[in-house]
Amino acid sequence: MRASVIALVLLAIAAPAAARLWKPAPNEIAQDYLTINHNKGEEGRVIVSWMASPAVTTPSMKQLLDKYVVLQIVHTRPVPGGVVTWDEIQGVQVSDGAGQPLKEVISDAIPPALIGMFATSEAAMRQTTQGRGKAQWSVWETGAINACQKGKLVVTYDGETYSFDTPIPGCAKP
């Protein structure tokens, strides 16, 4: 029974939502846009999430997310028996729409509020995956990226290029 529950939780984490939001708030529209689910078939599933200021409602977190590009990447693979393996994430490159690479923030320079958010997320993932789940959080200097101005955020990982056009849905209209 426990294995069935875990399998359902993992499916819920890894599967894209099947329903659309009804009367979504602007931050919910932003949250929906900021997650890319890539089903790679035999190569598994990659989820790339950008945590941008329009997706949150807390003013202090909005300011922080305007200052940094915060990404989470998860890569799972199916294996025989219905178990899922979680890849170590390596080789991520982040740039703006003009191809200018963003500079990654070293771990010692990441603001404490983000470190706390990462720790909370990782603890929840450990609990729901019996300690097997792995996600990579990374923080980048914004460069020319602004979630609510014209541009593009480009994330390259595992031979794929994922992009977010900006302004993202959910930004306040000027």
N, C-alpha and C positions, 0 to 999 in steps of 0.2 A: 504494500500500500504506500509506504514512504517513497519508494522509487517512482511510483506513478505520480504522486504529488510533486516531487522534484522535477520530473519530466514536464509536467504541465507548467510549472513556474518557469523553467528554462524556455519552453515554447513561447510563453507570454512575453518574456524578456526579448527573445530573438525575433519574434514575428512582427511584421508591421501591423499597425492598427487597421481593422477592416471597416470601421465606421468613421464617418466624418463628424466633426463637432457641430452641434446645433447652437446657433447664436454665440459664436466664440468671442471672447474678449480679445483685444489687440495682443496681449501677451500670449494667449493661447494660439493665435494665428502665427505669431513669431515662433513659438516652440515647435509647432508642426513643421514649419519650413526649415528649421535649423537642424533637423535630424535626417540624415540620408541613410536608407537601408538598402544595401546592395546584396542581393541573393546571387552568389557566384556558383550555384549548383554544387558540383563535387568539391569545389574549392571553399565551400562554406558561405558564411554571411559576414559582411563587414558593415558595421554601424559607425558612421562619422557624425558626431554631434558638436555643434558650435554653440557655446553658451554666450549669447550676446545680450546686451542691456535691454532691448525691447521684450525679451522673454521673461524678465523678472519684474517684480513689483516693488521690491525694497529699494528705496533711494540710494542707500550706501552701496548696495551691490551693483546698482545701475552705474554709479560713478566708477566703480572698480572695473566693470566689464566694458566701459567706454575707453578705459586706459589700456586694456589688454585683450588679446584674442585668446580665448580659453577653449581648448578642444578636448574631446574624449573620443578615443577610438577603441572599438571592440572587434575582434575577429574570432569567430567560432567556426568549428568544422565538425560535421557529423562523422561518427565512427560506428562500425557495426555494433549492434546491440542497443542502439538508441541513445548512447551516451554522446555528449558534446565535449570536444576539447577546445581549449582557449589558447590562442596563439600569443606569444610575446610580441608586442608591437615594436618594430624597428624600422628605421629608414624613412620616417615621416618628413616631408618637406612642405613648407607653407610659404605661399607668395601672394602678392596682390595680382590684379588683373593684367598689369603691365609686365608681369614676370619678375618683379623685384622680390627677392626672398625676404621674409620677415626674420627677425633675430629672436631666437628662443631665449626665454628668461631662465637663468640658472636656478636650480632648486633653492639655494640659500636666499635668493632675491624675490621669491614668490611671496606675495602678501599673505599674512596669517589667515585672513578670512577665506582665501582660496584654499589654503592648506587644510583648514577645517572642513570645508565643503568636500574636498577630495577624500579626506579620511572618512567622513560620514558615508559618502557614496561607496567607497571600497568596503566598509564594514557591512553595509546592506548587501552588496554583491557577494561577499564571503558567506553571509548567512543564507542567502537564497540559492547558492550554488554549492553548498557544503565545502567551501574553501577552494573550489576549482576555478572560479571565475577570475578573469584578468581583464583589466581595462587600462589604457594609458591615458592619463591626463597630461596635457602640456599647455604651457603658457608662452605666448609670443608677444613681442612689442607690436603695437598696431601698425606702425608705418603709415601707409596711405589708406588703411582699412577703417571704414566707419560703417557700422551696420545700417545707418539711416541716410547715407549719402551714396551717390552713384559710384559704382565700382564693382569689384569682385574679389572674393576670397577663394584661393585655390589650394587644395590639400592633395598632395601626391603621396600615395601609400600602396605598396604591394602591386606595382605596375599599373595602377589606376589613377586617374585624375578626377577628383571630386570638386565641384565648385558651387559656391553660393553667390548669386547675383545680389547686389545691393542697390538701392535700399531694399531691405527685406520686408515682406508683408508684416504688418503690425506696427510699423513705425508711424509716429504721429505725422499727420499731414501738415505741411508748412502753411 
